């Protein structure tokens, strides 16, 4: 839903700025991301530092994550050409699971990401994973039965059967996507 730029502040901190391209179409996703990620803090989730919503402009400002997304390493498109060893893969899987567990069990409300896939798992300097792109995320009450959504969300190939079968959406859709 947007282009991501790398920036450097006067104090030398590096940041990522996501500029949403289709403001009218992405308005719901923008506010979902601001409301969800702006209130959570976990080492395996990308930290949002700020945002801008002025006129037609929608910008999200995040911590910069050095090693790009997991898909670049899994599918051979990383600049370095390096592949991930089993120890690194295990570390990434465990860190991603910890991030999802935080979203599903430790937040005041359930945060259901709705689009867990390798492109949304960023890797920092030490290859610690950070879940990113909360534009499709939904909040749900802990004691609730889940929620129904009028249109499918997420990426084909990573979507749980609940989406197609019109079942209530719960945190299980993220676990399904994570397993893929």
C-alpha positions as CSV (number, residue, x, y, z in Angstrom):
1,X,0.0,0.0,0.0
2,X,3.0,2.3,-0.1
3,X,6.6,3.0,-0.7
4,X,9.2,2.8,2.1
5,X,12.1,5.3,2.2
6,X,15.2,5.2,4.4
7,X,16.0,8.4,6.2
8,X,18.6,9.8,8.7
9,X,17.8,12.3,11.4
10,X,20.2,15.0,12.6
11,X,21.2,12.9,15.6
12,X,22.2,10.1,13.1
13,X,19.3,7.8,13.9
14,X,18.2,5.9,10.9
15,X,14.5,5.5,10.2
16,X,12.1,4.1,7.7
17,X,9.2,6.3,6.3
18,X,6.3,4.5,4.7
19,X,4.4,6.8,2.3
20,X,0.9,5.5,1.5
21,X,0.2,5.8,-2.2
22,X,-3.5,5.5,-2.5
23,X,-4.8,7.7,0.4
24,X,-8.5,7.2,-0.1
25,X,-8.2,3.5,-0.6
26,X,-5.7,3.1,2.3
27,X,-7.3,5.3,4.9
28,X,-8.7,2.4,6.9
29,X,-5.3,0.6,6.8
30,X,-3.5,3.7,7.8
31,X,-5.6,4.3,10.9
32,X,-5.5,0.6,11.8
33,X,-1.7,0.6,11.7
34,X,-1.4,3.8,13.7
35,X,-3.9,2.7,16.4
36,X,-2.5,-0.8,16.7
37,X,1.3,-0.5,16.4
38,X,1.4,2.9,18.2
39,X,0.2,1.3,21.4
40,X,2.4,-1.9,21.5
41,X,6.0,-2.5,22.3
42,X,7.8,-5.8,21.9
43,X,11.3,-6.7,20.7
44,X,9.9,-8.8,17.8
45,X,7.5,-6.0,16.5
46,X,8.7,-3.1,14.4
47,X,8.4,0.1,16.5
48,X,6.5,3.1,15.1
49,X,8.1,6.4,16.0
50,X,5.4,8.7,14.6
51,X,3.0,9.4,11.8
52,X,1.7,12.3,9.6
53,X,-1.9,12.7,8.4
54,X,-2.2,16.0,6.6
55,X,-4.4,16.6,3.6
56,X,-3.6,13.9,1.1
57,X,-0.4,12.9,2.9
58,X,-0.2,9.7,5.0
59,X,3.2,8.8,6.4
60,X,4.3,6.3,9.0
61,X,7.7,6.6,10.6
62,X,9.4,3.4,12.0
63,X,12.6,2.2,13.3
64,X,14.9,1.2,10.5
65,X,15.5,-2.6,10.2
66,X,18.8,-3.2,8.4
67,X,18.5,-6.7,6.8
68,X,15.3,-6.2,4.8
69,X,12.5,-8.8,4.9
70,X,12.7,-12.6,5.4
71,X,11.4,-13.3,1.9
72,X,14.6,-11.9,0.4
73,X,16.6,-14.7,2.2
74,X,14.1,-17.5,1.8
75,X,13.5,-17.0,-1.9
76,X,17.1,-16.0,-2.9
77,X,16.7,-12.3,-3.6
78,X,18.9,-10.8,-0.8
79,X,21.6,-8.5,-2.1
80,X,24.3,-10.4,-0.1
81,X,23.3,-13.7,-1.8
82,X,23.6,-15.4,1.6
83,X,21.2,-18.0,2.7
84,X,20.0,-18.7,6.2
85,X,21.4,-21.6,8.2
86,X,19.2,-23.8,10.3
87,X,20.2,-22.0,13.5
88,X,19.2,-18.6,12.0
89,X,15.9,-20.0,10.7
90,X,15.1,-21.4,14.1
91,X,15.9,-18.1,15.8
92,X,13.7,-16.2,13.3
93,X,10.8,-18.7,13.7
94,X,11.1,-18.5,17.5
95,X,11.2,-14.7,17.5
96,X,8.3,-14.4,15.1
97,X,6.3,-16.8,17.3
98,X,7.1,-14.7,20.4
99,X,5.9,-11.6,18.6
100,X,2.6,-13.3,17.6
101,X,2.2,-14.7,21.2
102,X,2.6,-11.1,22.5
103,X,-0.1,-9.8,20.1
104,X,-2.5,-12.7,20.8
105,X,-2.0,-13.1,24.6
106,X,-0.3,-10.2,26.2
107,X,-1.9,-7.1,24.7
108,X,-5.0,-5.7,26.5
109,X,-7.0,-6.6,23.3
110,X,-6.2,-9.3,20.9
111,X,-4.3,-8.0,18.0
112,X,-4.9,-10.1,14.9
113,X,-2.3,-9.2,12.2
114,X,-4.2,-10.7,9.3
115,X,-1.2,-10.7,6.9
116,X,1.6,-12.8,8.4
117,X,4.0,-13.7,5.6
118,X,7.8,-13.5,4.9
119,X,7.5,-10.1,3.3
120,X,6.1,-8.7,6.7
121,X,8.9,-10.3,8.8
122,X,11.9,-7.9,8.9
123,X,15.3,-8.9,10.1
124,X,17.5,-6.5,12.1
125,X,21.3,-6.3,12.2
126,X,21.5,-9.6,14.3
127,X,18.8,-11.3,12.2
128,X,16.2,-10.9,15.0
129,X,12.8,-10.9,13.4
130,X,10.4,-8.0,13.7
131,X,6.8,-8.3,12.6
132,X,5.8,-5.4,10.4
133,X,2.9,-4.0,8.3
134,X,-0.1,-3.9,10.6
135,X,-2.3,-2.2,7.9
136,X,-4.8,-5.1,7.9
137,X,-4.7,-5.7,11.7
138,X,-7.8,-6.0,13.7
139,X,-8.4,-5.6,17.4
140,X,-10.8,-8.0,19.2
141,X,-12.0,-8.3,22.8
142,X,-10.3,-11.2,24.7
143,X,-13.6,-12.7,25.7
144,X,-15.2,-12.3,22.3
145,X,-15.9,-15.1,19.8
146,X,-13.9,-13.4,17.0
147,X,-15.3,-11.2,14.4
148,X,-16.8,-11.4,10.9
149,X,-15.3,-9.4,8.1
150,X,-17.2,-8.5,4.9
151,X,-14.1,-8.8,2.7
152,X,-11.1,-11.1,2.8
153,X,-7.8,-9.6,4.0
154,X,-4.3,-10.8,3.6
155,X,-2.3,-12.4,0.8
156,X,-3.4,-15.4,-1.2
157,X,-1.5,-18.4,-0.3
158,X,-1.1,-17.4,3.3
159,X,-4.8,-17.0,4.1
160,X,-6.5,-19.4,6.6
161,X,-9.6,-21.4,5.4
162,X,-11.7,-19.3,7.8
163,X,-11.6,-16.4,5.4
164,X,-13.1,-18.4,2.5
165,X,-15.6,-20.2,4.7
166,X,-16.9,-17.1,6.4
167,X,-16.1,-18.4,9.8
168,X,-15.4,-16.0,12.7
169,X,-11.8,-14.6,12.4
170,X,-9.6,-15.2,15.5
171,X,-5.9,-15.2,16.2
172,X,-5.8,-18.7,14.6
173,X,-5.7,-17.1,11.2
174,X,-2.2,-15.6,12.1
175,X,-1.0,-19.0,13.3
176,X,-2.1,-20.6,10.0
177,X,-0.3,-18.0,8.0
178,X,2.8,-18.3,10.2
179,X,2.8,-22.1,9.5
180,X,2.7,-21.6,5.8
